[in-house]
Amino acid sequence: MGAEKGFSLIEVLVSLAIIALIAVGFLSGLSTSLRSLMVTDEMTTAESLARSQMEYIKNQSYSTSEDYNEIECPLGYEIMVLTSELQTGIQKITVSVNHHDEYVTTLEGYKGDR
């Protein structure tokens, strides 16, 4: 018999299966990378909000009765501030940031009566 020309059906199906496996792995990697990027962006934004709020509070005059929870935030973010008097003239400040009602980060600092 003569030399065969072209591909058999089995060869084509095997090559398509290999291509499909490679594509699934590639798309899975892209999905994981995108999710990682979103989480990193969320953490960076939350840390920036917490640091700026902490600096704002530290630059205010010393007061034990101020409420710092009325803070404007980007869409979906919420900042909670707790202050507690550790001893006369020293406050502990805790700034927590949530994104869509899920905890993201907390920053703690201290403020003294100067």
C-alpha positions in Angstrom: 0.0 0.0 0.0 1.1 3.6 -0.6 2.1 6.2 1.9 -0.8 7.7 3.8 -1.6 11.3 3.5 -3.3 13.6 6.0 -4.2 12.9 9.7 -6.5 10.3 11.1 -9.4 11.2 13.3 -7.7 9.9 16.4 -4.6 12.0 15.8 -6.8 15.2 15.4 -8.8 14.4 18.6 -5.6 13.7 20.6 -4.0 17.0 19.5 -7.3 18.9 20.3 -7.3 17.3 23.8 -3.7 18.5 24.4 -4.5 22.0 23.2 -7.6 22.1 25.5 -5.5 21.0 28.5 -3.0 23.7 27.8 -5.7 26.3 27.4 -7.4 25.3 30.7 -4.1 25.6 32.5 -3.4 29.0 31.0 -6.8 30.4 31.8 -6.7 29.0 35.3 -3.4 30.8 35.8 -4.9 34.0 34.5 -7.8 33.7 36.8 -5.6 33.2 39.8 -3.4 36.1 38.8 -6.5 38.4 38.5 -7.8 37.4 41.9 -4.4 38.0 43.5 -4.2 41.4 41.9 -7.7 42.3 43.2 -6.8 41.2 46.8 -3.5 43.1 46.6 -5.3 46.3 45.4 -7.9 45.9 48.2 -5.2 45.6 50.8 -3.2 48.5 49.5 -6.2 50.8 49.4 -7.3 49.7 53.0 -3.8 50.3 54.4 -3.6 53.7 52.7 -7.0 54.7 54.2 -6.0 53.4 57.6 -2.7 55.3 57.6 -4.2 58.6 56.4 -7.0 58.3 59.0 -4.4 57.6 61.7 -2.3 60.6 60.7 -5.5 62.8 60.6 -6.4 61.8 64.2 -2.8 62.2 65.5 -2.8 65.8 64.0 -6.0 66.8 65.8 -5.9 68.3 69.3 -6.0 65.8 72.1 -9.5 65.0 73.1 -11.1 62.0 74.8 -14.6 62.7 73.5 -14.2 63.1 69.7 -16.0 60.7 67.4 -13.9 59.9 64.3 -16.3 57.4 62.7 -17.9 59.9 60.3 -15.3 59.5 57.6 -15.7 59.7 53.8 -14.4 56.6 52.1 -14.2 55.2 48.6 -17.2 53.2 47.5 -17.5 49.9 49.5 -14.9 50.8 52.2 -15.7 51.6 55.8 -13.4 52.9 58.5 -14.0 52.2 62.2 -12.0 54.2 64.8 -11.8 53.2 68.4 -9.9 55.3 71.0 -9.2 54.3 74.6 -7.5 56.2 77.3 -4.6 54.0 78.5 -3.5 56.5 81.2 -3.8 60.2 81.7 -2.6 61.9 78.5 -2.1 58.7 76.4 -4.7 57.3 74.0 -4.6 54.1 72.0 -6.1 54.5 68.6 -7.3 51.5 66.6 -8.3 52.1 62.9 -10.1 49.1 61.2 -11.0 49.0 57.5 -13.7 46.9 56.0 -14.5 46.4 52.4 -18.0 45.3 51.5 -18.6 44.3 55.2 -15.5 42.1 55.2 -12.5 42.8 57.5 -9.4 43.9 55.6 -6.9 45.5 58.0 -6.3 47.1 61.4 -3.8 49.7 62.3 -3.0 50.7 65.9 -1.2 53.7 67.2 -0.9 56.0 70.2 -1.5 59.7 70.8 -0.2 61.8 73.6 -1.5 65.0 75.1 1.2 67.5 74.1 
